[in-house]
Amino acid sequence: MIFDRFLKSKKLYLLFCLPFIAVALVAWHFYGDTLSFVQPEGLESMFPLRVIDYLRGEERVISGLVGGLAMTYCLFVLNAKYKFLQQTTALPSLIYLFLIAWLLPVYGVDYLFIASLLLMIGFGELQGAILKTQFNTTLFNFGFLVSSAIVVYPKFVLLFLWAVCAMFVSGRSTVRDVMALLLGFVTVLFFALFGYWWMGNWSDFVPVFKNILLSGEFVETFSKKELVGAGILSFLLLLSLLKVIGYNSLFVVNQRRGMLSLLFLFFFLSLTIFIIPGIQPNILYLLACPIAYFYAQYFILKRTGWVSDLFFILFLFSCLLSLF
């Protein structure tokens, strides 16, 4: 089969190819399509940074390229370290890169991306908590990073519920575990409030958070290309989830709990899209992380070569659809 052997390969030479693939994809989208830079309307973060707010043109493209590569390697390291997929592979990184390549020249590194990176590092701490049940430090770190992501990008507030659910499905549900998680949340909240008090804006904290959370409008119109691409990716995602659920009983404990926590992350991100106003397409920076792992698990588990080939061709078509 054309792609099947490549998709199931355990060789890691792909890691050295990722920067070249990223440059090619970003250049293709940047020069081959009529993309316009997206400027945020109003405040996006509790602590805005001038270096992010004033990125323009090539600066945004370069920041997006560097940030995108950082996230792709982060996905590889997480699986290599905690092994919640069936094998160590760079495939999730490649899939993620194809999914978000069109975002990099449009949004670059923004507050949502920084929050996404914090959340994926936090996901790694959660996997550490699954493996090392005798320590609560990892749960504190998990709570700290999730809370930090929410402060950086308040529209991720529903992911507080993900953190709580993920902790319980990960087998960490003692009183000490819950206290460690909540202590991580409270620590970030304390420092955030202290920062506003230090700047003399103590009373503005809650109004600013609320204004950012409720700003913007729901996206109601989509182009035909976007609907076709999203439809194909959704169908492939459904196949991947059915495959993962079907093999769930064969996974070892840490794999089962890792995939379940990713499933909850996907659920609460989907809920965020429908409940929180002002969500932009750049939410794919984070949404693509669990999707990439689900797709990769499908390719690893699928035994029929021609089906994997067809799946991958449809995936590539949907990712590159915006260029045609």
Buried (B, 14 or more C-beta within 10 A) or exposed (E): BEBBEBBBBEEEEBBEEBBEBBEEBBBBBBEEEEBEEBEBEEBBBBEEEEEBBEBEEEEBBBBBBBBBBEBBBBBBBBBBEBBBBBEEBBBBBBBBBBBBBBBBBBBBBBBBBBBBBBBBBBBBBBBBBBBEEEEBEBBBBBBBBBBBBBBBBBBBBBBBEBBBBBBEBBBBEEEEBBBBBBBBBEBBBEEBEEBBEEEEEEEEBEEBBEEBBEBBEEEEEEEEEEEBBEEBBEEBBEBBBEBBEEBEEEBEEBBBBBBBBBBBBBBBBEBBEEEBEBBBBBBBBBBBBBBBBBBBBBBBBBEEBEBBBEBBEBBEEBBBBBEE
